[in-house]
Amino acid sequence: MEVLYLHGRGENPRDPPGDVVLSFPWKRTLSAPALTSEWIAQAFPSQVAHVDEWLENAAGAIGYSWGAWLLLCAAHERLKRGTPSPPLLLVSCVLGEGNYTGTGTWKAPRSEEILCALGLGDSPAKRPFDSASLRFLQGKRDKVGPANGASLLVRAGHSVRMVDSGHLMHHSTARKALSEECKRLAHHMHNQAR
């Protein structure tokens, strides 16, 4: 079993905040596939199917920005099939919509379905996420994701850690919090393996 890390769009896995994840002393193999522009250009169902396959060998997974959204979508596919998913740490998750281009809001594929599964939709989900398997790390000054996303997650019963940072998690307190969340995930994976 391994730890899977998926970075954001147009980035390298080693770009911040991935450098924190990659430098953490994991006791398992860390897999951080490059989501190249060619990979991102695939149809969205193909992207989700790849991530679903990667989760098959993962004891835990971390996603940043678009990578976090892909993890949520793949974990939901597994949930619908009755297949277990590893615990997820979702950093600066876009929560279905965001302002990527600076020209207005963009909705991610499967937004309504995933938001309902998180307990954020207008109607209850047929297959909701288990909040114990998800942790969110969000910046207080994140202008990419929806402004009220973190408070909605908290109201829905999810574990959300807010840090003094924007979407990129550059602030030292955000980087320290991410390292602490990696440690928490490693501990959780160790306890699950027993």
C-alpha positions in Angstrom: 0.0 0.0 0.0 1.1 3.5 -0.8 0.3 7.2 -0.2 -1.1 9.0 -3.3 -0.6 12.7 -3.9 -2.4 14.6 -6.6 -1.4 18.2 -7.3 -3.4 21.0 -8.8 -3.9 21.9 -12.5 -0.9 23.1 -14.4 1.6 22.3 -11.7 4.3 19.9 -10.9 3.9 17.6 -7.9 7.0 19.3 -6.3 5.4 22.7 -6.6 4.2 24.1 -3.2 2.4 22.8 -1.3 3.4 19.5 -2.8 7.0 20.0 -1.6 5.7 19.7 1.9 3.9 16.4 1.1 6.9 15.0 -0.8 9.4 15.9 1.9 7.3 14.3 4.7 9.0 11.1 6.0 6.3 8.6 4.9 6.8 5.0 6.0 5.1 3.9 2.8 5.9 4.6 -0.8 4.7 7.9 -2.0 3.2 8.1 -5.5 2.8 11.5 -7.0 2.0 11.2 -10.7 2.4 14.2 -12.9 -1.0 15.4 -14.1 0.5 16.9 -17.3 -1.4 19.1 -19.6 -2.0 16.1 -21.9 -3.3 14.1 -18.9 -5.6 17.0 -17.9 -6.8 17.2 -21.5 -8.4 13.8 -21.3 -12.2 13.6 -20.9 -13.2 14.0 -17.2 -14.6 10.5 -16.8 -11.2 9.1 -18.0 -9.4 11.3 -15.4 -11.6 10.0 -12.6 -11.2 6.4 -13.8 -7.4 6.8 -13.6 -7.6 8.2 -10.1 -10.0 5.4 -9.1 -7.4 2.9 -10.2 -4.6 4.7 -8.3 -6.8 4.6 -5.1 -6.9 0.8 -5.4 -3.3 0.6 -4.1 -3.5 3.6 -1.7 -3.6 3.4 2.1 -4.2 7.2 2.1 -4.4 10.0 -0.4 -3.8 13.8 -0.4 -5.1 16.1 -3.1 -4.5 19.8 -3.7 -6.9 22.0 -5.5 -7.9 20.2 -8.7 -6.3 17.0 -7.4 -8.5 17.2 -4.3 -11.6 17.4 -6.6 -10.4 14.4 -8.6 -10.0 12.4 -5.4 -13.5 13.3 -4.2 -15.0 12.3 -7.6 -13.0 9.0 -7.7 -13.9 8.2 -4.0 -17.5 8.8 -4.8 -17.4 6.4 -7.7 -16.0 3.8 -5.3 -18.7 4.6 -2.8 -21.4 4.1 -5.4 -19.9 0.6 -6.2 -19.5 -0.3 -2.5 -15.7 -0.3 -2.8 -13.8 1.2 0.1 -11.6 4.3 -0.3 -8.6 5.3 1.8 -8.8 8.3 4.1 -8.4 11.6 2.1 -6.7 14.8 3.0 -8.1 17.6 0.8 -6.1 20.8 0.6 -7.6 23.9 -1.0 -10.3 21.8 -2.4 -12.3 23.7 -5.0 -15.6 22.3 -3.8 -17.2 22.1 -7.2 -16.8 25.7 -8.3 -14.0 28.2 -8.4 -12.6 31.3 -10.0 -9.7 29.8 -12.0 -9.3 32.3 -14.8 -10.2 35.5 -13.0 -13.1 36.0 -15.4 -15.9 34.5 -13.3 -17.0 31.3 -11.6 -16.5 27.9 -13.3 -18.3 24.7 -12.2 -16.3 21.5 -12.0 -17.9 18.4 -13.5 -20.2 16.4 -11.2 -20.5 19.4 -8.9 -24.1 18.8 -7.8 -23.6 15.1 -7.2 -20.4 15.5 -5.1 -21.7 18.5 -3.2 -24.9 16.4 -2.3 -22.6 13.5 -1.2 -20.8 15.9 1.1 -24.1 17.1 2.5 -23.8 20.5 0.9 -26.5 20.1 -1.8 -30.2 20.9 -2.0 -31.3 17.3 -1.6 -29.8 14.4 0.4 -27.4 12.1 -1.4 -28.3 8.5 -2.0 -24.7 7.6 -1.1 -23.2 10.2 1.3 -19.5 10.4 2.2 -18.4 9.2 5.6 -17.1 12.4 7.2 -14.6 10.3 9.3 -12.7 9.5 6.1 -12.3 13.1 4.9 -10.2 16.0 6.3 -10.1 19.4 4.7 -7.3 22.0 5.0 -8.5 25.4 3.7 -7.1 28.9 3.5 -9.0 31.7 5.1 -8.1 34.0 2.2 -8.7 31.4 -0.6 -10.2 33.4 -3.5 -10.2 30.4 -5.9 -12.9 28.2 -4.2 -16.3 29.3 -3.0 -16.1 31.8 -0.1 -18.4 30.0 2.2 -17.3 26.4 1.3 -15.4 25.8 4.5 -18.3 26.9 6.8 -20.7 24.7 4.8 -18.4 21.7 5.3 -18.3 22.4 9.0 -22.1 22.6 9.2 -22.3 19.3 7.3 -20.1 17.6 10.0 -16.8 17.5 8.2 -13.4 18.1 9.7 -12.1 21.4 8.4 -8.8 23.1 9.5 -8.7 26.7 8.5 -5.3 28.4 8.2 -4.1 31.9 7.6 -3.3 31.5 3.9 -4.7 31.8 0.4 -5.3 29.0 -2.1 -1.6 28.4 -2.7 -0.8 27.6 1.0 2.4 29.7 0.9 2.1 31.1 4.4 4.4 29.4 7.0 1.4 28.6 9.2 -0.3 26.8 6.3 2.9 24.8 5.5 3.2 23.8 9.1 -0.5 22.8 9.3 -0.1 20.7 6.1 2.9 18.9 7.7 0.8 18.3 10.8 -2.0 16.9 8.7 0.4 14.6 6.9 1.5 13.3 10.3 -2.2 12.8 11.3 -2.9 10.9 8.0 0.2 8.7 8.5 -1.0 7.9 12.0 -4.5 7.1 10.8 -3.1 4.8 8.1 -0.9 3.0 10.7 -3.9 2.4 12.9 -6.0 1.1 10.0 -3.2 -1.4 9.1 -3.4 -3.0 12.5 
